[in-house]
């Protein structure tokens, strides 16, 4: 059943069950087992062995991300225990005087931290959660802002780990400079640009619609469901604002320096090449580890917390990250079952797209739609790049670089959109973890927002394909989004205040 339509069954089962039952762990596990049973032709024992083999492989390949999560969880526990988060929240509430201000501050911080989406999700959540809690902004709304400024910002930032992923997806014999092509796709990445515009207007107008509005109405009558672990951390220290700000600044600086280091800056590489060639996961581990060393030297001599409390934070930090780690491990395993060595979902999609490549003017819209579906089903935008970009190059060719850039940008936009709305996407999972929000609540509330933007993108790429002009595609997408937002703002009540 490899390379056939049956390869779609595992992600569809996992996603449908997760949205229906709200039980993400069991849903992912059932999806994984269904894929293993299909691959082994329903030999139960062999299927279980396959699941264990795939899990071992995928977790091993991504172990640096798990280590980073644990280190960051420990850092968050230390900052919380020290009282620095509480002090920061009290200070920020004097500088930020409204819900709108808190949301804009969150958005601007998310845009500022553009080097890596994992780093973005967890850092923005750590810094801004005390402020958004102060102004009674739901964790689901915070998770949406975090998610919308993670991948959509990284995919249009030249200095980021995502630029390297796009560059590495080009065929080696294409004769095109990957970084130059990436720069040309930035103005035509409709989903990234329209998501930022959409978010700005939604915040400025203070409106919510769809599932998010319903979620807020339900919060007015009850307590929000959040991730386990966070509320167990007792504040015992007398930390000040600087005890939160300095560790975060040190973390950002050290992670960026680590990216330059792993990219070969000490071997003579340029800054751009170092960022393009860096190991982002190893860099995050290095940066977070040395930040913990800094916190130890910064907190203990000043008696912000005791040595015993510092040690206790290791277990508490690990505990707080357990939900994200569990979901990531299961999501990676599901992706592995769909990999080329097993059910070969990518090969099936690639063959389907290549077989319909004669539809010339529809190609940008087609590439966008297929990339959305593939990224949604697999939970990976980088994997979608790797499958779709070589197909685009083969179909479009390299003679017309502007046309190639528009079609590649459609793939990038679709991959980010599918990643944005997928319950099994690592970025979506980490946005939930950063906001300490129930994962399925985050997914269900952000899907209507993301799909509204996606519809405008699809129309823009359709017109762009007809006119062979990416700028016209951008203009059409923006106009349609503004019209949609005008209609939404005119027919939806402003977001109500609510108590948690």
C-alpha positions as CSV (number, residue, x, y, z in Angstrom):
1,X,0.0,0.0,0.0
2,X,3.1,2.3,-0.2
3,X,2.8,5.2,-2.5
4,X,-1.0,4.9,-2.9
5,X,-4.0,6.8,-1.7
6,X,-4.0,4.5,1.4
7,X,-1.0,6.5,2.6
8,X,-3.5,9.3,3.4
9,X,-5.3,7.2,6.0
10,X,-3.0,7.5,9.0
11,X,-2.9,11.4,9.1
12,X,-6.6,11.6,8.3
13,X,-7.5,9.2,11.1
14,X,-5.2,10.9,13.6
15,X,-6.4,14.5,12.8
16,X,-10.1,13.6,12.6
17,X,-10.0,11.7,15.9
18,X,-8.1,14.5,17.6
19,X,-10.6,17.1,16.5
20,X,-13.6,14.9,17.4
21,X,-12.5,13.4,20.7
22,X,-10.2,16.2,21.9
23,X,-7.8,13.4,23.0
24,X,-4.7,14.1,21.0
25,X,-2.3,11.4,22.4
26,X,-4.7,8.5,21.8
27,X,-5.7,9.9,18.4
28,X,-2.1,10.1,17.2
29,X,-1.3,6.6,18.5
30,X,-4.3,5.2,16.6
31,X,-3.2,7.0,13.5
32,X,0.3,5.6,13.9
33,X,-1.0,2.0,14.4
34,X,-3.3,2.3,11.4
35,X,-0.4,3.2,9.2
36,X,1.8,0.4,10.6
37,X,-1.0,-2.1,10.0
38,X,-1.4,-0.9,6.4
39,X,2.4,-1.1,5.8
40,X,2.7,-4.6,7.3
41,X,-0.5,-5.9,5.6
42,X,-2.2,-6.2,9.0
43,X,0.4,-8.4,10.8
44,X,-0.2,-7.1,14.3
45,X,3.1,-8.0,15.9
46,X,5.1,-6.8,12.9
47,X,3.1,-3.6,13.0
48,X,4.0,-2.9,16.6
49,X,7.7,-3.6,15.9
50,X,7.5,-1.2,13.0
51,X,6.0,1.5,15.3
52,X,8.8,1.0,17.8
53,X,11.5,1.1,15.0
54,X,10.0,4.3,13.5
55,X,9.7,6.0,16.9
56,X,13.3,5.1,17.8
57,X,14.5,6.6,14.4
58,X,12.4,9.8,14.5
59,X,13.1,10.6,18.2
60,X,16.8,9.9,17.7
61,X,16.9,12.3,14.7
62,X,15.1,15.0,16.7
63,X,16.7,14.5,20.1
64,X,18.2,18.0,20.1
65,X,14.7,19.5,20.0
66,X,13.6,17.5,23.0
67,X,16.7,18.5,24.9
68,X,16.1,22.2,24.1
69,X,12.5,21.8,25.3
70,X,13.6,20.4,28.6
71,X,16.3,23.1,29.1
72,X,13.7,25.8,28.2
73,X,11.2,24.3,30.6
74,X,13.8,24.4,33.3
75,X,14.5,28.0,32.5
76,X,10.8,28.9,32.6
77,X,10.5,27.1,36.0
78,X,13.4,29.0,37.4
79,X,12.1,32.4,36.2
80,X,8.6,31.6,37.6
81,X,9.9,30.3,40.9
82,X,12.2,33.3,41.3
83,X,9.2,35.7,41.2
84,X,10.6,37.4,38.1
85,X,7.6,36.6,35.9
86,X,5.2,38.1,38.5
87,X,7.4,41.2,38.8
88,X,7.6,41.5,35.0
89,X,3.8,41.2,34.8
90,X,3.3,43.9,37.4
91,X,5.8,46.2,35.6
92,X,4.4,45.5,32.1
93,X,0.8,46.2,33.3
94,X,1.9,49.8,34.0
95,X,3.5,50.2,30.6
96,X,0.9,48.2,28.6
97,X,-2.6,49.6,29.5
98,X,-5.0,47.5,27.4
99,X,-5.7,44.1,25.9
100,X,-4.9,45.6,22.5
101,X,-1.6,46.8,23.7
102,X,-0.7,43.4,25.2
103,X,-1.6,41.6,21.9
104,X,0.4,44.1,19.8
105,X,3.4,43.7,22.1
106,X,3.1,39.9,21.7
107,X,3.0,40.3,18.0
108,X,5.9,42.6,17.7
109,X,8.1,40.4,19.9
110,X,7.1,37.4,17.7
111,X,8.2,39.3,14.6
112,X,11.4,40.4,16.3
113,X,12.4,36.8,17.1
114,X,12.6,35.6,13.5
115,X,15.6,33.3,13.4
116,X,13.8,30.1,14.3
117,X,10.1,29.1,14.8
118,X,10.7,26.7,17.8
119,X,12.7,29.4,19.6
120,X,10.0,32.0,18.7
121,X,7.1,29.9,20.1
122,X,8.5,29.2,23.5
123,X,10.3,32.4,24.1
124,X,7.4,34.7,23.2
125,X,5.1,32.6,25.3
126,X,7.4,32.7,28.3
127,X,7.8,36.5,28.1
128,X,4.3,37.6,27.3
129,X,2.1,35.1,29.2
130,X,2.2,37.0,32.4
131,X,1.1,40.2,30.6
132,X,-1.7,38.6,28.6
133,X,-2.9,36.8,31.7
134,X,-3.0,40.2,33.5
135,X,-5.3,41.6,30.8
136,X,-7.5,38.4,30.7
137,X,-6.5,37.4,27.1
138,X,-7.2,33.8,26.6
139,X,-4.4,31.3,26.2
140,X,-6.0,30.3,22.9
141,X,-5.7,33.8,21.6
142,X,-2.1,34.1,22.8
143,X,-1.3,30.8,21.1
144,X,-2.8,32.1,17.9
145,X,-0.6,35.2,18.0
146,X,2.5,33.1,18.8
147,X,1.8,30.7,16.0
148,X,1.0,33.4,13.5
149,X,4.3,35.1,14.1
150,X,6.4,31.9,14.1
151,X,6.5,30.1,10.7
152,X,4.8,33.0,8.7
153,X,7.6,35.3,9.9
154,X,10.5,32.8,9.5
155,X,9.5,32.0,6.0
156,X,10.0,35.6,4.8
157,X,13.1,36.3,6.9
158,X,16.3,35.9,4.9
159,X,18.3,35.1,8.1
160,X,16.5,32.2,9.5
161,X,16.7,28.4,9.6
162,X,13.8,28.3,7.2
163,X,15.8,30.0,4.4
164,X,18.3,27.2,4.7
165,X,15.5,24.6,4.4
166,X,14.2,26.1,1.2
167,X,17.7,26.4,-0.2
168,X,18.5,22.7,0.5
169,X,15.2,21.6,-1.2
170,X,16.4,22.8,-4.6
171,X,17.8,20.0,-6.9
172,X,21.6,20.1,-7.0
173,X,21.6,20.3,-10.8
174,X,19.1,23.1,-11.1
175,X,21.7,25.7,-11.7
176,X,19.9,28.2,-9.5
177,X,21.3,30.0,-6.4
178,X,18.9,28.9,-3.7
179,X,19.3,32.0,-1.5
180,X,18.7,34.3,-4.5
181,X,15.5,32.4,-5.4
182,X,14.3,32.5,-1.7
183,X,14.7,36.3,-1.7
184,X,12.6,36.5,-4.9
185,X,9.8,34.5,-3.3
186,X,9.4,36.8,-0.3
187,X,7.0,39.4,-1.9
188,X,4.9,36.7,-3.4
189,X,4.5,34.6,-0.2
190,X,0.9,35.5,0.2
191,X,0.1,33.4,3.2
192,X,2.9,34.9,5.3
193,X,2.1,38.5,4.3
194,X,-1.7,38.2,4.5
195,X,-1.5,36.5,7.9
196,X,0.5,39.4,9.4
197,X,-2.0,41.9,7.9
198,X,-5.0,39.9,9.1
199,X,-3.5,39.7,12.6
200,X,-2.9,43.4,12.8
201,X,-6.5,44.3,11.8
202,X,-8.0,41.7,14.1
203,X,-6.1,43.1,17.0
204,X,-6.7,46.7,16.1
205,X,-10.4,46.2,15.7
206,X,-10.6,43.9,18.8
207,X,-12.9,41.4,17.1
208,X,-13.0,37.6,17.1
209,X,-15.2,35.3,15.1
210,X,-15.8,31.6,14.5
211,X,-14.6,29.1,17.0
212,X,-12.5,31.8,18.8
213,X,-15.5,33.9,19.5
214,X,-17.4,30.8,20.8
215,X,-14.5,29.9,22.9
216,X,-14.4,33.3,24.5
217,X,-18.1,33.2,25.2
218,X,-17.6,29.8,27.0
219,X,-14.8,31.3,29.0
220,X,-17.1,33.9,30.4
221,X,-18.9,31.0,32.1
222,X,-16.0,28.9,33.2
223,X,-12.3,28.4,33.7
224,X,-9.9,28.0,30.8
225,X,-8.3,24.5,30.3
226,X,-4.6,24.9,30.2
227,X,-1.6,22.6,30.0
228,X,-0.7,20.5,33.1
229,X,2.4,21.4,35.0
230,X,2.6,25.1,34.9
231,X,0.4,25.9,37.9
232,X,2.4,23.5,40.1
233,X,5.4,25.9,40.3
234,X,5.4,27.8,43.6
235,X,6.8,31.3,43.6
236,X,9.4,31.4,46.4
237,X,11.9,34.1,45.3
238,X,12.0,37.9,45.2
239,X,13.1,38.3,41.6
240,X,12.9,41.6,39.8
241,X,12.1,42.5,36.2
242,X,15.8,42.2,35.2
243,X,15.7,38.6,36.5
244,X,13.4,37.8,33.6
245,X,14.7,40.2,30.9
246,X,18.4,39.4,31.2
247,X,18.0,35.6,31.0
248,X,15.8,36.0,27.9
249,X,18.2,38.4,26.3
250,X,21.1,36.1,27.0
251,X,19.1,33.2,25.6
252,X,18.4,35.1,22.3
253,X,22.0,36.3,22.0
254,X,23.6,32.9,22.8
255,X,21.2,31.0,20.4
256,X,22.1,33.4,17.5
257,X,25.8,33.1,18.3
258,X,25.5,29.3,18.4
259,X,23.8,29.4,15.0
260,X,26.8,31.3,13.6
261,X,29.2,28.9,15.3
262,X,27.5,25.7,14.0
263,X,27.2,27.3,10.6
264,X,31.0,27.7,10.4
265,X,31.6,31.4,11.2
266,X,34.9,30.4,12.9
267,X,36.0,28.6,9.7
268,X,35.6,31.7,7.6
269,X,32.0,31.5,6.4
270,X,30.1,34.7,5.9
271,X,27.2,35.6,8.3
272,X,24.6,34.8,5.7
273,X,26.2,31.4,4.8
274,X,26.6,30.6,8.5
275,X,22.9,31.1,9.1
276,X,22.1,29.2,6.0
277,X,24.3,26.2,6.9
278,X,23.8,26.1,10.7
279,X,22.3,23.3,12.7
280,X,19.4,25.2,14.3
281,X,18.5,22.4,16.7
282,X,22.0,22.0,18.1
283,X,22.3,25.8,18.3
284,X,19.2,25.9,20.5
285,X,20.6,23.3,22.8
286,X,23.9,25.1,23.1
287,X,22.2,28.5,23.7
288,X,19.8,27.2,26.3
289,X,22.4,25.2,28.1
290,X,24.7,28.1,28.6
291,X,21.7,30.3,29.5
292,X,21.0,27.9,32.4
293,X,24.7,28.3,33.5
294,X,24.2,32.1,33.3
295,X,21.0,31.9,35.4
296,X,22.8,29.8,38.0
297,X,25.6,32.4,38.3
298,X,23.0,35.3,38.2
299,X,20.5,34.0,40.7
300,X,22.3,32.1,43.4
301,X,25.0,34.6,44.5
302,X,22.2,37.2,44.9
303,X,20.1,34.7,46.8
304,X,17.1,35.1,44.4
305,X,16.5,31.4,44.9
306,X,18.3,28.7,47.0
307,X,20.4,25.9,45.6
308,X,17.7,23.4,46.5
309,X,15.1,25.4,44.7
310,X,17.4,25.6,41.6
311,X,17.7,21.9,41.6
312,X,13.9,21.3,42.1
313,X,13.3,23.4,39.0
314,X,14.8,20.7,36.8
315,X,12.0,18.3,37.6
316,X,9.3,21.0,37.5
317,X,10.6,22.3,34.1
318,X,10.7,18.8,32.6
319,X,7.2,18.2,33.9
320,X,5.8,21.4,32.3
321,X,7.2,20.3,28.9
322,X,5.9,16.7,29.1
323,X,2.7,17.4,27.1
324,X,4.6,19.0,24.2
325,X,7.3,16.3,24.2
326,X,4.7,13.5,24.1
327,X,2.8,15.1,21.3
328,X,6.0,15.8,19.3
329,X,7.2,12.3,19.7
330,X,3.9,10.9,18.5
331,X,3.7,13.4,15.6
332,X,7.2,12.6,14.5
333,X,6.4,8.9,14.5
334,X,3.3,9.5,12.4
335,X,5.4,11.4,10.0
336,X,7.9,8.6,9.9
337,X,5.2,6.0,9.1
338,X,4.2,8.2,6.1
339,X,7.9,8.5,5.0
340,X,9.3,7.2,1.7
341,X,10.6,4.0,3.4
342,X,7.1,3.1,4.6
343,X,3.8,4.4,3.2
344,X,5.5,6.9,0.9
345,X,2.8,9.6,1.2
346,X,5.1,12.2,-0.4
347,X,5.7,10.0,-3.5
348,X,1.9,9.6,-3.9
349,X,1.3,13.3,-3.8
350,X,4.3,14.1,-5.9
351,X,3.2,11.7,-8.6
352,X,-0.4,13.1,-8.5
353,X,0.9,16.6,-8.9
354,X,3.4,15.8,-11.7
355,X,0.7,13.9,-13.5
356,X,-1.5,17.0,-13.6
357,X,1.2,19.5,-14.5
358,X,-0.3,20.4,-17.9
359,X,-2.8,22.7,-16.2
360,X,-0.6,25.8,-16.9
361,X,-2.4,28.8,-15.6
362,X,-3.7,26.9,-12.6
363,X,-0.3,25.8,-11.4
364,X,0.3,28.4,-8.6
365,X,-3.1,27.8,-7.1
366,X,-2.7,24.1,-7.6
367,X,0.7,24.0,-6.0
368,X,-0.6,26.1,-3.1
369,X,-3.6,23.8,-2.5
370,X,-1.5,20.6,-2.7
371,X,1.1,22.0,-0.3
372,X,-1.6,23.0,2.2
373,X,-3.0,19.5,2.1
374,X,0.4,17.7,2.3
375,X,1.6,19.9,5.2
376,X,-1.7,19.5,7.0
377,X,-1.6,15.7,6.7
378,X,2.1,15.3,7.6
379,X,2.5,18.2,10.0
380,X,5.7,19.3,8.3
381,X,6.4,22.3,6.1
382,X,10.0,21.4,5.6
383,X,9.1,18.0,4.3
384,X,6.6,19.6,2.0
385,X,9.3,21.9,0.6
386,X,11.5,18.9,0.0
387,X,8.8,17.1,-2.0
388,X,7.2,20.0,-3.8
389,X,10.0,22.3,-4.8
390,X,11.8,19.8,-7.1
391,X,8.5,19.2,-8.8
392,X,8.0,22.9,-9.3
393,X,11.5,23.3,-10.8
394,X,10.9,20.3,-13.1
395,X,7.5,21.6,-14.3
396,X,8.3,25.3,-14.6
397,X,11.9,25.1,-15.6
398,X,14.6,27.7,-14.9
399,X,14.1,29.9,-18.0
400,X,11.6,32.3,-16.4
401,X,12.9,33.1,-12.9
402,X,10.0,35.4,-12.0
403,X,7.4,32.7,-12.9
404,X,9.5,30.1,-11.0
405,X,9.7,32.4,-8.0
406,X,5.9,32.8,-7.9
407,X,5.2,29.1,-8.1
408,X,7.9,28.3,-5.5
409,X,6.4,31.0,-3.3
410,X,3.0,29.3,-3.7
411,X,4.5,26.0,-2.4
412,X,6.1,27.9,0.6
413,X,2.9,29.7,1.4
414,X,0.8,26.5,1.2
415,X,3.3,24.6,3.3
416,X,3.3,27.2,6.0
417,X,-0.6,27.4,5.9
418,X,-0.9,23.6,6.2
419,X,1.7,23.6,9.0
420,X,-0.2,26.4,10.7
421,X,-3.6,24.5,10.9
422,X,-2.3,21.0,11.4
423,X,-2.8,19.5,14.9
424,X,0.3,17.3,14.4
425,X,2.6,20.2,13.3
426,X,5.5,20.7,15.7
427,X,5.1,24.5,15.4
428,X,1.4,24.3,16.4
429,X,2.3,22.0,19.3
430,X,5.0,24.3,20.5
431,X,2.7,27.4,20.2
432,X,0.3,25.6,22.5
433,X,3.2,24.8,24.9
434,X,4.5,28.4,24.8
435,X,1.1,29.8,25.6
436,X,0.4,26.9,28.1
437,X,-2.9,26.4,26.2
438,X,-4.8,23.2,25.7
439,X,-3.5,21.9,22.3
440,X,-6.9,21.1,20.7
441,X,-8.4,24.4,21.9
442,X,-5.5,26.2,20.1
443,X,-6.0,24.2,16.9
444,X,-9.8,24.5,16.7
445,X,-9.8,28.3,17.5
446,X,-7.1,29.2,14.9
447,X,-8.4,27.2,12.0
448,X,-11.1,29.6,10.9
449,X,-8.6,32.5,11.0
450,X,-6.1,30.6,9.0
451,X,-8.6,29.3,6.4
452,X,-9.9,32.8,5.9
453,X,-6.4,33.9,4.9
454,X,-5.9,30.8,2.9
455,X,-9.0,31.4,0.8
456,X,-7.7,34.9,-0.2
457,X,-4.3,33.4,-1.0
458,X,-5.9,30.8,-3.3
459,X,-7.8,33.4,-5.2
460,X,-4.6,35.6,-5.4
461,X,-2.5,32.7,-6.8
462,X,-5.3,31.8,-9.3
463,X,-5.2,35.4,-10.7
464,X,-1.4,35.4,-10.5
465,X,-1.3,32.2,-12.6
466,X,-3.7,33.7,-15.2
467,X,-1.7,36.9,-15.5
468,X,1.8,35.3,-14.8
469,X,2.4,38.2,-12.4
470,X,3.1,37.7,-8.7
471,X,2.5,41.4,-7.8
472,X,-1.0,41.1,-9.2
473,X,-1.5,38.0,-7.1
474,X,-0.4,39.9,-4.0
475,X,-2.7,42.8,-4.8
476,X,-5.7,40.6,-5.4
477,X,-5.1,38.6,-2.1
478,X,-4.8,41.8,-0.1
479,X,-7.9,43.4,-1.6
480,X,-9.9,40.2,-0.9
481,X,-8.7,40.0,2.6
482,X,-9.5,43.6,3.4
483,X,-13.0,43.0,2.0
484,X,-13.4,39.9,4.1
485,X,-12.2,41.7,7.2
486,X,-14.5,44.6,6.6
487,X,-17.4,42.2,6.4
488,X,-16.3,40.4,9.5
489,X,-15.8,43.5,11.5
490,X,-19.2,44.9,10.4
491,X,-21.1,41.7,11.4
492,X,-19.2,40.5,14.5
493,X,-19.3,42.0,17.9
494,X,-16.1,43.2,19.5
495,X,-14.4,40.6,21.6
496,X,-15.9,40.7,25.1
497,X,-13.8,40.9,28.3
498,X,-14.0,37.7,30.4
499,X,-12.7,36.3,33.6
500,X,-10.5,33.2,33.8
